[in-house]
Structure formats: structure tokens, C-alpha cells
């Protein structure tokens, strides 16, 4: 088993566990304070999203975002007046893609078998137009 396959298996297991916890009635969210006005929400050890404190026209609101590959980005769920409602929105939202593979999406990673197939296909294409007599 390669490092990539181990990473993918652990990622799928973590996402499936987070989905099961979010679907269950006793979903317990762990809220970690990361700094002034910034909190991380985790379920069963897997990061589900972030809550940021936003000031709009002198009033305090809380913006909930789901986890994203890019740490500076996230899928915005909404803005809430209460901190607890923002956390509840993150917990209630199921993961968009269970077992999604961002590494394969962003790179041209291929396993050794796929590379062998690709090489053999190219070799056969090069010989395809030749007359064998």
C-alpha cells in the first residue's frame, strides 16, 4: 500500500465518521478557539468547519464556513446572530463529498499500474500505423 492510498483510506474514514456523527442525534462538536473572533469546529476529531466573528454596521454576527482544502477559503453556510446557531449549522451540514480525493483532482498523480498501462498504450499507438510484413 502506498502513502497515497493510506492517506486516502484515512481521509475517507474520517469523512465517513464525521458524516455519521453529523447524522446522529448525539453529535458532539468540539469548539477550539484559534484567536480573536475565530473558532474551529470539530466532530470526532475531524475538522468540519470554522466560525468567524464579523461586525456589520456595529452589530456582531457569526459566519459559519465548512472546511475546504485551501485553508483561506471555505464553503459559506451563512451568517448567524448567535454563536451556538452557527455551530449547530456546521454540525447539521453533511460533508459535501465523502471520500473526495483532492490530491488526484489537483495533480496528475498516477499509480504504477496506470503508468504501465499508459506506456503500453503509447507504445502500441506508435506501432499502429506501420506495415508489419
C-alpha positions in Angstrom: 0.0 0.0 0.0 1.4 3.4 -1.0 1.4 6.5 1.2 -1.3 8.0 -1.1 -3.6 5.0 -0.6 -3.1 5.1 3.2 -3.8 8.8 3.2 -6.9 8.3 1.0 -8.2 5.5 3.3 -7.7 7.6 6.4 -9.4 10.6 4.7 -12.4 8.5 3.7 -12.7 7.0 7.1 -12.6 10.4 8.8 -15.2 11.9 6.4 -17.5 8.9 6.9 -17.1 9.1 10.6 -17.9 12.9 10.6 -20.9 12.2 8.4 -22.1 9.6 10.8 -21.6 11.9 13.7 -23.4 14.7 12.0 -26.3 12.5 11.1 -26.6 11.1 14.6 -28.7 12.9 17.3 -25.8 12.9 19.7 -23.3 14.7 17.5 -20.9 16.4 19.8 -18.9 19.3 18.4 -15.6 20.4 19.8 -15.0 24.1 19.5 -11.4 25.3 19.6 -10.6 29.0 20.0 -8.0 29.9 17.4 -7.7 33.6 18.1 -9.8 36.7 18.4 -13.0 36.1 16.6 -12.0 32.7 15.0 -13.1 29.2 16.1 -12.6 25.7 14.7 -15.5 23.2 14.9 -14.5 19.5 15.0 -16.6 16.4 15.2 -15.0 13.1 16.3 -11.5 14.6 15.7 -12.3 15.7 12.1 -12.4 19.4 11.4 -15.9 20.2 10.0 -15.7 24.0 9.7 -14.9 27.4 11.1 -16.8 30.2 12.7 -15.6 33.8 12.3 -16.8 36.8 14.2 -18.0 39.6 11.8 -19.0 43.1 12.7 -21.7 44.5 10.4 -22.9 48.1 11.0 -21.8 48.0 14.6 -23.6 44.6 15.3 -21.8 41.3 16.0 -22.6 38.3 13.8 -21.0 34.9 13.3 -20.2 33.5 9.9 -20.1 29.7 9.5 -18.0 28.0 6.8 -17.3 24.4 6.0 -13.8 23.0 5.8 -12.0 23.4 2.4 -8.7 22.2 1.0 -7.5 25.8 0.9 -7.3 27.0 4.5 -8.1 30.6 3.5 -11.3 29.5 1.7 -14.4 27.6 2.7 -18.0 26.8 1.7 -20.0 29.6 3.3 -23.1 28.3 5.1 -24.5 31.5 6.5 -24.4 34.4 9.0 -26.0 34.0 12.4 -26.7 36.3 15.3 -25.9 33.6 17.9 -22.7 31.7 18.2 -24.5 28.4 19.1 -26.6 28.6 16.0 -23.5 29.0 13.8 -22.0 25.9 15.4 -25.3 24.0 15.0 -25.4 24.8 11.3 -21.9 23.4 10.8 -22.8 20.2 12.7 -26.0 19.8 10.8 -24.4 20.2 7.4 -23.3 16.8 6.0 -19.9 16.6 4.2 -20.4 17.5 0.5 -18.2 14.8 -0.8 -17.5 11.8 1.4 -14.1 10.3 0.5 -13.3 13.0 -2.1 -9.8 13.0 -3.3 -8.4 16.5 -3.7 -4.9 15.2 -4.4 -6.0 13.4 -7.5 -8.1 16.4 -8.6 -5.2 18.9 -8.4 -2.3 16.8 -9.8 -1.7 14.3 -12.5 -0.8 11.6 -9.9 -1.0 8.1 -11.3 -0.3 4.7 -9.7 2.5 2.5 -11.1 -0.1 0.3 -12.8 -1.7 3.3 -14.5 1.8 4.5 -15.7 2.5 1.0 -17.1 -0.9 1.0 -18.9 -0.2 4.5 -20.3 3.3 3.5 -21.5 2.0 0.3 -23.2 -0.8 2.3 -24.9 1.6 4.8 -26.2 3.9 2.0 -27.5 1.1 0.4 -29.3 0.0 3.7 -30.8 3.4 4.3 -32.2 3.5 1.0 -33.9 -0.2 1.1 -35.1 0.5 2.8 -38.5 3.3 0.6 -39.5 3.1 -2.2 -42.0 4.2 -5.5 -40.4 5.2 -7.8 -43.2 
